[in-house]
Amino acid sequence: MSETLKAVILYDSMSKGGSTESAINSIGMKLAEEGLYVEKAKCKANADYSFVRDFDIILLGAPVYYFVVASQLLGALVQGNLKKNLKRKKIALFLICGTPGTMAAVLYLPQLKINLVGNRILAEKIFSPAMLTTEDAIDDFVYDVLEEYDRAMRSRTKLQWTEDAQELLETLPPFMQGGIRGLVEDFAEEYGYKTITREIVEQARSEQGK
Ligand SMILES: Cc1cc2nc3c(=O)[nH]c(=O)nc-3n(C[C@H](O)[C@H](O)[C@H](O)COP(=O)(O)O)c2cc1C
């Protein structure tokens, strides 16, 4: 049986019950409908984000106020430890703003993406509050995220493990093997290795410990 995918939505907004909260609730419900385990967490710039390592997909979402992405999410990336904990994670981005055109893509998305160099961005979307009233926009975004995640995982199955590397993995307790396999494969993917040797497992392990 395949393991349930886990997604977390990290968000920020100045409003209670505003369009950002409505978007994350709809996105969360759709992901859950598609069989994922979903959590949401409102960002504080200086919070500890080590918990995100337990999730397969991390969605970052925020509105734009006065040309800047909401400050606690941006602060978590720029000053806090979110960026460090997102290393090699698969991410989806969504913004909510009054004018979701090309200018918004040029002005606002890079405020997040500049902090995510090296991450696989599964999908990115800018919604206007009006777009959130039609379910299609949210559904399409969620399908894009899941399709890209599947694609990323399919390309990963082409990674070969040498016998040595496989033996090293099997020295670990069985319940840890799946997680460590994923970390090593993320590492191999980032550095462009096609075959996973014992040395690569050790490199990935020592980097993870840093
Ligand atoms: C104070 C304020 C400033 C805003 N500044 C911008 C902006 O610079 N660019 C933009 O496209 N939309 C802007 N908007 C529109 C918001 O991004 C949009 O209404 C969003 O849905 C607000 O999210 P919320 O309901 O979670 O607060 C602004 C809205 C407010 C209330």
The ligand as an ORCA input file, in Angstrom:
! r2SCAN-3c Opt
* xyz 0 1
  C      -3.975     47.416      2.664
  C      -4.028     46.678      1.365
  C      -3.027     46.840      0.420
  C      -3.083     46.140     -0.802
  N      -2.071     46.287     -1.720
  C      -2.136     45.607     -2.888
  C      -1.089     45.722     -3.866
  O      -0.102     46.423     -3.677
  N      -1.200     45.052     -5.018
  C      -2.288     44.255     -5.293
  O      -2.356     43.692     -6.374
  N      -3.285     44.098     -4.379
  C      -3.236     44.762     -3.188
  N      -4.231     44.601     -2.266
  C      -5.310     43.635     -2.517
  C      -5.089     42.393     -1.663
  O      -3.911     41.720     -2.032
  C      -6.260     41.440     -1.801
  O      -7.441     42.126     -1.434
  C      -6.131     40.200     -0.950
  O      -7.217     39.374     -1.272
  C      -6.124     40.476      0.536
  O      -6.027     39.260      1.253
  P      -6.735     39.051      2.667
  O      -8.227     39.078      2.419
  O      -6.277     37.718      3.179
  O      -6.276     40.171      3.551
  C      -4.191     45.286     -1.062
  C      -5.210     45.157     -0.101
  C      -5.128     45.833      1.097
  C      -6.239     45.662      2.110
*
